[in-house]
Amino acid sequence: MISNVIKGALRQNSRLVNRNVSLVSKVRPMRPAQFTSIRKYSSDHHEETFEEFSIRYEKEFDEAYDLFEVQRVLNNCFSYDLVPSPSVIEKALRACRRVNDYATAVRVFEGLKHKVENKEQYQAYLDELKDVREELGIDLKEELFSAN
């Protein structure tokens, strides 16, 4: 009985092989497929306005729950080709103090000093944020190391 099953299987396989051979001989080469190239450029996305940028980063600083998140958002915020608004800097300072990191709060002003174009702009930011600095007890690097 087992030998009959094996013989039947071998016969069926030989029939398949013969059929495939006949199909292969009838196959004609096809024309190669033609591909069209489509490029996706990064300029397809929505251009963010300065107001949208400010609102987004204010929200991100409000939602930052630990030091890593605060520093990550600061890094992203300062990596753009523009200077953050005073309201964004205020939210950043409050986030630094919320996670109890005084050093990062001082470094926010260092980053701001390097980001602005001239000393007058930096002074305008300091004047705008003076009340927040006093409220949170944040000194500038220049005040901390005035002896040097």
Phi and psi in radians as a Rosetta constraint file:
Dihedral C 1 N 2 CA 2 C 2 CIRCULARHARMONIC -1.124 0.35
Dihedral N 2 CA 2 C 2 N 3 CIRCULARHARMONIC -0.668 0.35
Dihedral C 2 N 3 CA 3 C 3 CIRCULARHARMONIC -1.131 0.35
Dihedral N 3 CA 3 C 3 N 4 CIRCULARHARMONIC -0.585 0.35
Dihedral C 3 N 4 CA 4 C 4 CIRCULARHARMONIC -1.149 0.35
Dihedral N 4 CA 4 C 4 N 5 CIRCULARHARMONIC -0.680 0.35
Dihedral C 4 N 5 CA 5 C 5 CIRCULARHARMONIC -1.132 0.35
Dihedral N 5 CA 5 C 5 N 6 CIRCULARHARMONIC -0.741 0.35
Dihedral C 5 N 6 CA 6 C 6 CIRCULARHARMONIC -1.156 0.35
Dihedral N 6 CA 6 C 6 N 7 CIRCULARHARMONIC -0.756 0.35
Dihedral C 6 N 7 CA 7 C 7 CIRCULARHARMONIC -1.082 0.35
Dihedral N 7 CA 7 C 7 N 8 CIRCULARHARMONIC -0.726 0.35
Dihedral C 7 N 8 CA 8 C 8 CIRCULARHARMONIC -1.114 0.35
Dihedral N 8 CA 8 C 8 N 9 CIRCULARHARMONIC -0.699 0.35
Dihedral C 8 N 9 CA 9 C 9 CIRCULARHARMONIC -1.152 0.35
Dihedral N 9 CA 9 C 9 N 10 CIRCULARHARMONIC -0.698 0.35
Dihedral C 9 N 10 CA 10 C 10 CIRCULARHARMONIC -1.160 0.35
Dihedral N 10 CA 10 C 10 N 11 CIRCULARHARMONIC -0.682 0.35
Dihedral C 10 N 11 CA 11 C 11 CIRCULARHARMONIC -1.110 0.35
Dihedral N 11 CA 11 C 11 N 12 CIRCULARHARMONIC -0.751 0.35
Dihedral C 11 N 12 CA 12 C 12 CIRCULARHARMONIC -1.137 0.35
Dihedral N 12 CA 12 C 12 N 13 CIRCULARHARMONIC -0.704 0.35
Dihedral C 12 N 13 CA 13 C 13 CIRCULARHARMONIC -1.104 0.35
Dihedral N 13 CA 13 C 13 N 14 CIRCULARHARMONIC -0.682 0.35
Dihedral C 13 N 14 CA 14 C 14 CIRCULARHARMONIC -1.179 0.35
Dihedral N 14 CA 14 C 14 N 15 CIRCULARHARMONIC -0.571 0.35
Dihedral C 14 N 15 CA 15 C 15 CIRCULARHARMONIC -1.156 0.35
Dihedral N 15 CA 15 C 15 N 16 CIRCULARHARMONIC -0.700 0.35
Dihedral C 15 N 16 CA 16 C 16 CIRCULARHARMONIC -1.135 0.35
Dihedral N 16 CA 16 C 16 N 17 CIRCULARHARMONIC -0.706 0.35
Dihedral C 16 N 17 CA 17 C 17 CIRCULARHARMONIC -1.117 0.35
Dihedral N 17 CA 17 C 17 N 18 CIRCULARHARMONIC -0.748 0.35
Dihedral C 17 N 18 CA 18 C 18 CIRCULARHARMONIC -1.116 0.35
Dihedral N 18 CA 18 C 18 N 19 CIRCULARHARMONIC -0.697 0.35
Dihedral C 18 N 19 CA 19 C 19 CIRCULARHARMONIC -1.130 0.35
Dihedral N 19 CA 19 C 19 N 20 CIRCULARHARMONIC -0.776 0.35
Dihedral C 19 N 20 CA 20 C 20 CIRCULARHARMONIC -1.105 0.35
Dihedral N 20 CA 20 C 20 N 21 CIRCULARHARMONIC -0.628 0.35
Dihedral C 20 N 21 CA 21 C 21 CIRCULARHARMONIC -1.126 0.35
Dihedral N 21 CA 21 C 21 N 22 CIRCULARHARMONIC -0.721 0.35
Dihedral C 21 N 22 CA 22 C 22 CIRCULARHARMONIC -1.207 0.35
Dihedral N 22 CA 22 C 22 N 23 CIRCULARHARMONIC -0.567 0.35
Dihedral C 22 N 23 CA 23 C 23 CIRCULARHARMONIC -1.219 0.35
Dihedral N 23 CA 23 C 23 N 24 CIRCULARHARMONIC -0.672 0.35
Dihedral C 23 N 24 CA 24 C 24 CIRCULARHARMONIC -1.122 0.35
Dihedral N 24 CA 24 C 24 N 25 CIRCULARHARMONIC -0.655 0.35
Dihedral C 24 N 25 CA 25 C 25 CIRCULARHARMONIC -1.210 0.35
Dihedral N 25 CA 25 C 25 N 26 CIRCULARHARMONIC -0.396 0.35
Dihedral C 25 N 26 CA 26 C 26 CIRCULARHARMONIC -1.602 0.35
Dihedral N 26 CA 26 C 26 N 27 CIRCULARHARMONIC -0.152 0.35
Dihedral C 26 N 27 CA 27 C 27 CIRCULARHARMONIC -1.273 0.35
Dihedral N 27 CA 27 C 27 N 28 CIRCULARHARMONIC 2.275 0.35
Dihedral C 27 N 28 CA 28 C 28 CIRCULARHARMONIC -1.840 0.35
Dihedral N 28 CA 28 C 28 N 29 CIRCULARHARMONIC 2.533 0.35
Dihedral C 28 N 29 CA 29 C 29 CIRCULARHARMONIC -1.118 0.35
Dihedral N 29 CA 29 C 29 N 30 CIRCULARHARMONIC 2.445 0.35
Dihedral C 29 N 30 CA 30 C 30 CIRCULARHARMONIC -1.666 0.35
Dihedral N 30 CA 30 C 30 N 31 CIRCULARHARMONIC 2.786 0.35
Dihedral C 30 N 31 CA 31 C 31 CIRCULARHARMONIC -1.199 0.35
Dihedral N 31 CA 31 C 31 N 32 CIRCULARHARMONIC 2.401 0.35
Dihedral C 31 N 32 CA 32 C 32 CIRCULARHARMONIC -1.086 0.35
Dihedral N 32 CA 32 C 32 N 33 CIRCULARHARMONIC 2.530 0.35
Dihedral C 32 N 33 CA 33 C 33 CIRCULARHARMONIC -1.178 0.35
Dihedral N 33 CA 33 C 33 N 34 CIRCULARHARMONIC 2.517 0.35
Dihedral C 33 N 34 CA 34 C 34 CIRCULARHARMONIC -1.782 0.35
Dihedral N 34 CA 34 C 34 N 35 CIRCULARHARMONIC 2.246 0.35
Dihedral C 34 N 35 CA 35 C 35 CIRCULARHARMONIC -1.914 0.35
Dihedral N 35 CA 35 C 35 N 36 CIRCULARHARMONIC 2.464 0.35
Dihedral C 35 N 36 CA 36 C 36 CIRCULARHARMONIC -1.883 0.35
Dihedral N 36 CA 36 C 36 N 37 CIRCULARHARMONIC 2.374 0.35
Dihedral C 36 N 37 CA 37 C 37 CIRCULARHARMONIC -1.580 0.35
Dihedral N 37 CA 37 C 37 N 38 CIRCULARHARMONIC 2.321 0.35
Dihedral C 37 N 38 CA 38 C 38 CIRCULARHARMONIC -2.147 0.35
Dihedral N 38 CA 38 C 38 N 39 CIRCULARHARMONIC 2.208 0.35
Dihedral C 38 N 39 CA 39 C 39 CIRCULARHARMONIC -1.834 0.35
Dihedral N 39 CA 39 C 39 N 40 CIRCULARHARMONIC 2.411 0.35
Dihedral C 39 N 40 CA 40 C 40 CIRCULARHARMONIC -1.895 0.35
Dihedral N 40 CA 40 C 40 N 41 CIRCULARHARMONIC 2.055 0.35
Dihedral C 40 N 41 CA 41 C 41 CIRCULARHARMONIC -1.708 0.35
Dihedral N 41 CA 41 C 41 N 42 CIRCULARHARMONIC 2.691 0.35
Dihedral C 41 N 42 CA 42 C 42 CIRCULARHARMONIC -1.271 0.35
Dihedral N 42 CA 42 C 42 N 43 CIRCULARHARMONIC -0.140 0.35
Dihedral C 42 N 43 CA 43 C 43 CIRCULARHARMONIC -1.406 0.35
Dihedral N 43 CA 43 C 43 N 44 CIRCULARHARMONIC 0.037 0.35
Dihedral C 43 N 44 CA 44 C 44 CIRCULARHARMONIC -1.342 0.35
Dihedral N 44 CA 44 C 44 N 45 CIRCULARHARMONIC -0.208 0.35
Dihedral C 44 N 45 CA 45 C 45 CIRCULARHARMONIC -1.500 0.35
Dihedral N 45 CA 45 C 45 N 46 CIRCULARHARMONIC 2.895 0.35
Dihedral C 45 N 46 CA 46 C 46 CIRCULARHARMONIC -1.172 0.35
Dihedral N 46 CA 46 C 46 N 47 CIRCULARHARMONIC 2.322 0.35
Dihedral C 46 N 47 CA 47 C 47 CIRCULARHARMONIC -1.414 0.35
Dihedral N 47 CA 47 C 47 N 48 CIRCULARHARMONIC 2.129 0.35
Dihedral C 47 N 48 CA 48 C 48 CIRCULARHARMONIC -1.417 0.35
Dihedral N 48 CA 48 C 48 N 49 CIRCULARHARMONIC 2.318 0.35
Dihedral C 48 N 49 CA 49 C 49 CIRCULARHARMONIC -1.434 0.35
Dihedral N 49 CA 49 C 49 N 50 CIRCULARHARMONIC 2.925 0.35
Dihedral C 49 N 50 CA 50 C 50 CIRCULARHARMONIC -1.123 0.35
Dihedral N 50 CA 50 C 50 N 51 CIRCULARHARMONIC -0.635 0.35
Dihedral C 50 N 51 CA 51 C 51 CIRCULARHARMONIC -1.154 0.35
Dihedral N 51 CA 51 C 51 N 52 CIRCULARHARMONIC -0.735 0.35
Dihedral C 51 N 52 CA 52 C 52 CIRCULARHARMONIC -1.133 0.35
Dihedral N 52 CA 52 C 52 N 53 CIRCULARHARMONIC -0.683 0.35
Dihedral C 52 N 53 CA 53 C 53 CIRCULARHARMONIC -1.037 0.35
Dihedral N 53 CA 53 C 53 N 54 CIRCULARHARMONIC -0.829 0.35
Dihedral C 53 N 54 CA 54 C 54 CIRCULARHARMONIC -1.103 0.35
Dihedral N 54 CA 54 C 54 N 55 CIRCULARHARMONIC -0.791 0.35
Dihedral C 54 N 55 CA 55 C 55 CIRCULARHARMONIC -1.096 0.35
Dihedral N 55 CA 55 C 55 N 56 CIRCULARHARMONIC -0.735 0.35
Dihedral C 55 N 56 CA 56 C 56 CIRCULARHARMONIC -1.095 0.35
Dihedral N 56 CA 56 C 56 N 57 CIRCULARHARMONIC -0.787 0.35
Dihedral C 56 N 57 CA 57 C 57 CIRCULARHARMONIC -1.326 0.35
Dihedral N 57 CA 57 C 57 N 58 CIRCULARHARMONIC -0.527 0.35
Dihedral C 57 N 58 CA 58 C 58 CIRCULARHARMONIC -1.060 0.35
Dihedral N 58 CA 58 C 58 N 59 CIRCULARHARMONIC -0.768 0.35
Dihedral C 58 N 59 CA 59 C 59 CIRCULARHARMONIC -1.121 0.35
Dihedral N 59 CA 59 C 59 N 60 CIRCULARHARMONIC -0.751 0.35
Dihedral C 59 N 60 CA 60 C 60 CIRCULARHARMONIC -1.136 0.35
Dihedral N 60 CA 60 C 60 N 61 CIRCULARHARMONIC -0.668 0.35
Dihedral C 60 N 61 CA 61 C 61 CIRCULARHARMONIC -1.199 0.35
Dihedral N 61 CA 61 C 61 N 62 CIRCULARHARMONIC -0.597 0.35
Dihedral C 61 N 62 CA 62 C 62 CIRCULARHARMONIC -1.150 0.35
Dihedral N 62 CA 62 C 62 N 63 CIRCULARHARMONIC -0.576 0.35
Dihedral C 62 N 63 CA 63 C 63 CIRCULARHARMONIC -1.569 0.35
Dihedral N 63 CA 63 C 63 N 64 CIRCULARHARMONIC -0.140 0.35
Dihedral C 63 N 64 CA 64 C 64 CIRCULARHARMONIC -1.160 0.35
Dihedral N 64 CA 64 C 64 N 65 CIRCULARHARMONIC 2.196 0.35
Dihedral C 64 N 65 CA 65 C 65 CIRCULARHARMONIC -1.894 0.35
Dihedral N 65 CA 65 C 65 N 66 CIRCULARHARMONIC -0.200 0.35
Dihedral C 65 N 66 CA 66 C 66 CIRCULARHARMONIC -2.602 0.35
Dihedral N 66 CA 66 C 66 N 67 CIRCULARHARMONIC 3.054 0.35
Dihedral C 66 N 67 CA 67 C 67 CIRCULARHARMONIC -1.043 0.35
Dihedral N 67 CA 67 C 67 N 68 CIRCULARHARMONIC -0.722 0.35
Dihedral C 67 N 68 CA 68 C 68 CIRCULARHARMONIC -1.029 0.35
Dihedral N 68 CA 68 C 68 N 69 CIRCULARHARMONIC -0.788 0.35
Dihedral C 68 N 69 CA 69 C 69 CIRCULARHARMONIC -1.130 0.35
Dihedral N 69 CA 69 C 69 N 70 CIRCULARHARMONIC -0.724 0.35
Dihedral C 69 N 70 CA 70 C 70 CIRCULARHARMONIC -1.078 0.35
Dihedral N 70 CA 70 C 70 N 71 CIRCULARHARMONIC -0.811 0.35
Dihedral C 70 N 71 CA 71 C 71 CIRCULARHARMONIC -1.193 0.35
Dihedral N 71 CA 71 C 71 N 72 CIRCULARHARMONIC -0.603 0.35
Dihedral C 71 N 72 CA 72 C 72 CIRCULARHARMONIC -1.129 0.35
Dihedral N 72 CA 72 C 72 N 73 CIRCULARHARMONIC -0.791 0.35
Dihedral C 72 N 73 CA 73 C 73 CIRCULARHARMONIC -1.168 0.35
Dihedral N 73 CA 73 C 73 N 74 CIRCULARHARMONIC -0.684 0.35
Dihedral C 73 N 74 CA 74 C 74 CIRCULARHARMONIC -1.050 0.35
Dihedral N 74 CA 74 C 74 N 75 CIRCULARHARMONIC -0.799 0.35
Dihedral C 74 N 75 CA 75 C 75 CIRCULARHARMONIC -1.048 0.35
Dihedral N 75 CA 75 C 75 N 76 CIRCULARHARMONIC -0.789 0.35
Dihedral C 75 N 76 CA 76 C 76 CIRCULARHARMONIC -1.140 0.35
Dihedral N 76 CA 76 C 76 N 77 CIRCULARHARMONIC -0.710 0.35
Dihedral C 76 N 77 CA 77 C 77 CIRCULARHARMONIC -1.127 0.35
Dihedral N 77 CA 77 C 77 N 78 CIRCULARHARMONIC -0.765 0.35
Dihedral C 77 N 78 CA 78 C 78 CIRCULARHARMONIC -1.423 0.35
Dihedral N 78 CA 78 C 78 N 79 CIRCULARHARMONIC -0.142 0.35
Dihedral C 78 N 79 CA 79 C 79 CIRCULARHARMONIC -1.401 0.35
Dihedral N 79 CA 79 C 79 N 80 CIRCULARHARMONIC -0.220 0.35
Dihedral C 79 N 80 CA 80 C 80 CIRCULARHARMONIC -1.312 0.35
Dihedral N 80 CA 80 C 80 N 81 CIRCULARHARMONIC 2.905 0.35
Dihedral C 80 N 81 CA 81 C 81 CIRCULARHARMONIC -1.571 0.35
Dihedral N 81 CA 81 C 81 N 82 CIRCULARHARMONIC 0.561 0.35
Dihedral C 81 N 82 CA 82 C 82 CIRCULARHARMONIC -2.527 0.35
Dihedral N 82 CA 82 C 82 N 83 CIRCULARHARMONIC 2.847 0.35
Dihedral C 82 N 83 CA 83 C 83 CIRCULARHARMONIC -1.633 0.35
Dihedral N 83 CA 83 C 83 N 84 CIRCULARHARMONIC 2.240 0.35
Dihedral C 83 N 84 CA 84 C 84 CIRCULARHARMONIC -1.081 0.35
Dihedral N 84 CA 84 C 84 N 85 CIRCULARHARMONIC 2.651 0.35
Dihedral C 84 N 85 CA 85 C 85 CIRCULARHARMONIC -1.252 0.35
Dihedral N 85 CA 85 C 85 N 86 CIRCULARHARMONIC 2.804 0.35
Dihedral C 85 N 86 CA 86 C 86 CIRCULARHARMONIC -1.015 0.35
Dihedral N 86 CA 86 C 86 N 87 CIRCULARHARMONIC -0.564 0.35
Dihedral C 86 N 87 CA 87 C 87 CIRCULARHARMONIC -1.163 0.35
Dihedral N 87 CA 87 C 87 N 88 CIRCULARHARMONIC -0.625 0.35
Dihedral C 87 N 88 CA 88 C 88 CIRCULARHARMONIC -1.197 0.35
Dihedral N 88 CA 88 C 88 N 89 CIRCULARHARMONIC -0.725 0.35
Dihedral C 88 N 89 CA 89 C 89 CIRCULARHARMONIC -1.110 0.35
Dihedral N 89 CA 89 C 89 N 90 CIRCULARHARMONIC -0.693 0.35
Dihedral C 89 N 90 CA 90 C 90 CIRCULARHARMONIC -1.076 0.35
Dihedral N 90 CA 90 C 90 N 91 CIRCULARHARMONIC -0.795 0.35
Dihedral C 90 N 91 CA 91 C 91 CIRCULARHARMONIC -1.096 0.35
Dihedral N 91 CA 91 C 91 N 92 CIRCULARHARMONIC -0.635 0.35
Dihedral C 91 N 92 CA 92 C 92 CIRCULARHARMONIC -1.138 0.35
Dihedral N 92 CA 92 C 92 N 93 CIRCULARHARMONIC -0.756 0.35
Dihedral C 92 N 93 CA 93 C 93 CIRCULARHARMONIC -1.126 0.35
Dihedral N 93 CA 93 C 93 N 94 CIRCULARHARMONIC -0.735 0.35
Dihedral C 93 N 94 CA 94 C 94 CIRCULARHARMONIC -1.137 0.35
Dihedral N 94 CA 94 C 94 N 95 CIRCULARHARMONIC -0.650 0.35
Dihedral C 94 N 95 CA 95 C 95 CIRCULARHARMONIC -1.159 0.35
Dihedral N 95 CA 95 C 95 N 96 CIRCULARHARMONIC -0.688 0.35
Dihedral C 95 N 96 CA 96 C 96 CIRCULARHARMONIC -1.079 0.35
Dihedral N 96 CA 96 C 96 N 97 CIRCULARHARMONIC -0.762 0.35
Dihedral C 96 N 97 CA 97 C 97 CIRCULARHARMONIC -1.266 0.35
Dihedral N 97 CA 97 C 97 N 98 CIRCULARHARMONIC -0.539 0.35
Dihedral C 97 N 98 CA 98 C 98 CIRCULARHARMONIC -1.130 0.35
Dihedral N 98 CA 98 C 98 N 99 CIRCULARHARMONIC -0.663 0.35
Dihedral C 98 N 99 CA 99 C 99 CIRCULARHARMONIC -1.577 0.35
Dihedral N 99 CA 99 C 99 N 100 CIRCULARHARMONIC 0.132 0.35
Dihedral C 99 N 100 CA 100 C 100 CIRCULARHARMONIC 1.086 0.35
Dihedral N 100 CA 100 C 100 N 101 CIRCULARHARMONIC 0.884 0.35
Dihedral C 100 N 101 CA 101 C 101 CIRCULARHARMONIC -2.215 0.35
Dihedral N 101 CA 101 C 101 N 102 CIRCULARHARMONIC 1.593 0.35
Dihedral C 101 N 102 CA 102 C 102 CIRCULARHARMONIC -1.151 0.35
Dihedral N 102 CA 102 C 102 N 103 CIRCULARHARMONIC -0.692 0.35
Dihedral C 102 N 103 CA 103 C 103 CIRCULARHARMONIC -1.074 0.35
Dihedral N 103 CA 103 C 103 N 104 CIRCULARHARMONIC -0.710 0.35
Dihedral C 103 N 104 CA 104 C 104 CIRCULARHARMONIC -1.168 0.35
Dihedral N 104 CA 104 C 104 N 105 CIRCULARHARMONIC -0.618 0.35
Dihedral C 104 N 105 CA 105 C 105 CIRCULARHARMONIC -1.093 0.35
Dihedral N 105 CA 105 C 105 N 106 CIRCULARHARMONIC -0.707 0.35
Dihedral C 105 N 106 CA 106 C 106 CIRCULARHARMONIC -1.162 0.35
Dihedral N 106 CA 106 C 106 N 107 CIRCULARHARMONIC -0.678 0.35
Dihedral C 106 N 107 CA 107 C 107 CIRCULARHARMONIC -1.217 0.35
Dihedral N 107 CA 107 C 107 N 108 CIRCULARHARMONIC -0.386 0.35
Dihedral C 107 N 108 CA 108 C 108 CIRCULARHARMONIC -1.032 0.35
Dihedral N 108 CA 108 C 108 N 109 CIRCULARHARMONIC -0.740 0.35
Dihedral C 108 N 109 CA 109 C 109 CIRCULARHARMONIC -1.229 0.35
Dihedral N 109 CA 109 C 109 N 110 CIRCULARHARMONIC -0.574 0.35
Dihedral C 109 N 110 CA 110 C 110 CIRCULARHARMONIC -1.112 0.35
Dihedral N 110 CA 110 C 110 N 111 CIRCULARHARMONIC -0.771 0.35
Dihedral C 110 N 111 CA 111 C 111 CIRCULARHARMONIC -1.094 0.35
Dihedral N 111 CA 111 C 111 N 112 CIRCULARHARMONIC -0.684 0.35
Dihedral C 111 N 112 CA 112 C 112 CIRCULARHARMONIC -1.126 0.35
Dihedral N 112 CA 112 C 112 N 113 CIRCULARHARMONIC -0.694 0.35
Dihedral C 112 N 113 CA 113 C 113 CIRCULARHARMONIC -1.080 0.35
Dihedral N 113 CA 113 C 113 N 114 CIRCULARHARMONIC -0.667 0.35
Dihedral C 113 N 114 CA 114 C 114 CIRCULARHARMONIC -1.376 0.35
Dihedral N 114 CA 114 C 114 N 115 CIRCULARHARMONIC -0.386 0.35
Dihedral C 114 N 115 CA 115 C 115 CIRCULARHARMONIC -1.447 0.35
Dihedral N 115 CA 115 C 115 N 116 CIRCULARHARMONIC -0.599 0.35
Dihedral C 115 N 116 CA 116 C 116 CIRCULARHARMONIC -1.274 0.35
Dihedral N 116 CA 116 C 116 N 117 CIRCULARHARMONIC 2.827 0.35
Dihedral C 116 N 117 CA 117 C 117 CIRCULARHARMONIC -1.440 0.35
Dihedral N 117 CA 117 C 117 N 118 CIRCULARHARMONIC -0.537 0.35
Dihedral C 117 N 118 CA 118 C 118 CIRCULARHARMONIC -2.605 0.35
Dihedral N 118 CA 118 C 118 N 119 CIRCULARHARMONIC 3.023 0.35
Dihedral C 118 N 119 CA 119 C 119 CIRCULARHARMONIC -1.181 0.35
Dihedral N 119 CA 119 C 119 N 120 CIRCULARHARMONIC -0.516 0.35
Dihedral C 119 N 120 CA 120 C 120 CIRCULARHARMONIC -1.149 0.35
Dihedral N 120 CA 120 C 120 N 121 CIRCULARHARMONIC -0.697 0.35
Dihedral C 120 N 121 CA 121 C 121 CIRCULARHARMONIC -1.128 0.35
Dihedral N 121 CA 121 C 121 N 122 CIRCULARHARMONIC -0.738 0.35
Dihedral C 121 N 122 CA 122 C 122 CIRCULARHARMONIC -1.078 0.35
Dihedral N 122 CA 122 C 122 N 123 CIRCULARHARMONIC -0.752 0.35
Dihedral C 122 N 123 CA 123 C 123 CIRCULARHARMONIC -1.117 0.35
Dihedral N 123 CA 123 C 123 N 124 CIRCULARHARMONIC -0.645 0.35
Dihedral C 123 N 124 CA 124 C 124 CIRCULARHARMONIC -1.108 0.35
Dihedral N 124 CA 124 C 124 N 125 CIRCULARHARMONIC -0.703 0.35
Dihedral C 124 N 125 CA 125 C 125 CIRCULARHARMONIC -1.121 0.35
Dihedral N 125 CA 125 C 125 N 126 CIRCULARHARMONIC -0.749 0.35
Dihedral C 125 N 126 CA 126 C 126 CIRCULARHARMONIC -1.087 0.35
Dihedral N 126 CA 126 C 126 N 127 CIRCULARHARMONIC -0.731 0.35
Dihedral C 126 N 127 CA 127 C 127 CIRCULARHARMONIC -1.118 0.35
Dihedral N 127 CA 127 C 127 N 128 CIRCULARHARMONIC -0.729 0.35
Dihedral C 127 N 128 CA 128 C 128 CIRCULARHARMONIC -1.140 0.35
Dihedral N 128 CA 128 C 128 N 129 CIRCULARHARMONIC -0.640 0.35
Dihedral C 128 N 129 CA 129 C 129 CIRCULARHARMONIC -1.758 0.35
Dihedral N 129 CA 129 C 129 N 130 CIRCULARHARMONIC 0.202 0.35
Dihedral C 129 N 130 CA 130 C 130 CIRCULARHARMONIC -1.062 0.35
Dihedral N 130 CA 130 C 130 N 131 CIRCULARHARMONIC -0.783 0.35
Dihedral C 130 N 131 CA 131 C 131 CIRCULARHARMONIC -1.101 0.35
Dihedral N 131 CA 131 C 131 N 132 CIRCULARHARMONIC -0.704 0.35
Dihedral C 131 N 132 CA 132 C 132 CIRCULARHARMONIC -1.158 0.35
Dihedral N 132 CA 132 C 132 N 133 CIRCULARHARMONIC -0.734 0.35
Dihedral C 132 N 133 CA 133 C 133 CIRCULARHARMONIC -1.057 0.35
Dihedral N 133 CA 133 C 133 N 134 CIRCULARHARMONIC -0.756 0.35
Dihedral C 133 N 134 CA 134 C 134 CIRCULARHARMONIC -1.175 0.35
Dihedral N 134 CA 134 C 134 N 135 CIRCULARHARMONIC -0.718 0.35
Dihedral C 134 N 135 CA 135 C 135 CIRCULARHARMONIC -1.082 0.35
Dihedral N 135 CA 135 C 135 N 136 CIRCULARHARMONIC -0.745 0.35
Dihedral C 135 N 136 CA 136 C 136 CIRCULARHARMONIC -1.561 0.35
Dihedral N 136 CA 136 C 136 N 137 CIRCULARHARMONIC -0.148 0.35
Dihedral C 136 N 137 CA 137 C 137 CIRCULARHARMONIC 1.245 0.35
Dihedral N 137 CA 137 C 137 N 138 CIRCULARHARMONIC 0.713 0.35
Dihedral C 137 N 138 CA 138 C 138 CIRCULARHARMONIC -1.811 0.35
Dihedral N 138 CA 138 C 138 N 139 CIRCULARHARMONIC 2.137 0.35
Dihedral C 138 N 139 CA 139 C 139 CIRCULARHARMONIC -1.671 0.35
Dihedral N 139 CA 139 C 139 N 140 CIRCULARHARMONIC 2.775 0.35
Dihedral C 139 N 140 CA 140 C 140 CIRCULARHARMONIC -1.516 0.35
Dihedral N 140 CA 140 C 140 N 141 CIRCULARHARMONIC 2.797 0.35
Dihedral C 140 N 141 CA 141 C 141 CIRCULARHARMONIC -1.056 0.35
Dihedral N 141 CA 141 C 141 N 142 CIRCULARHARMONIC -0.654 0.35
Dihedral C 141 N 142 CA 142 C 142 CIRCULARHARMONIC -1.100 0.35
Dihedral N 142 CA 142 C 142 N 143 CIRCULARHARMONIC -0.611 0.35
Dihedral C 142 N 143 CA 143 C 143 CIRCULARHARMONIC -1.328 0.35
Dihedral N 143 CA 143 C 143 N 144 CIRCULARHARMONIC -0.632 0.35
Dihedral C 143 N 144 CA 144 C 144 CIRCULARHARMONIC -1.239 0.35
Dihedral N 144 CA 144 C 144 N 145 CIRCULARHARMONIC -0.646 0.35
Dihedral C 144 N 145 CA 145 C 145 CIRCULARHARMONIC -2.093 0.35
Dihedral N 145 CA 145 C 145 N 146 CIRCULARHARMONIC 0.886 0.35
Dihedral C 145 N 146 CA 146 C 146 CIRCULARHARMONIC -1.278 0.35
Dihedral N 146 CA 146 C 146 N 147 CIRCULARHARMONIC -0.321 0.35
Dihedral C 146 N 147 CA 147 C 147 CIRCULARHARMONIC -1.223 0.35
Dihedral N 147 CA 147 C 147 N 148 CIRCULARHARMONIC -0.482 0.35
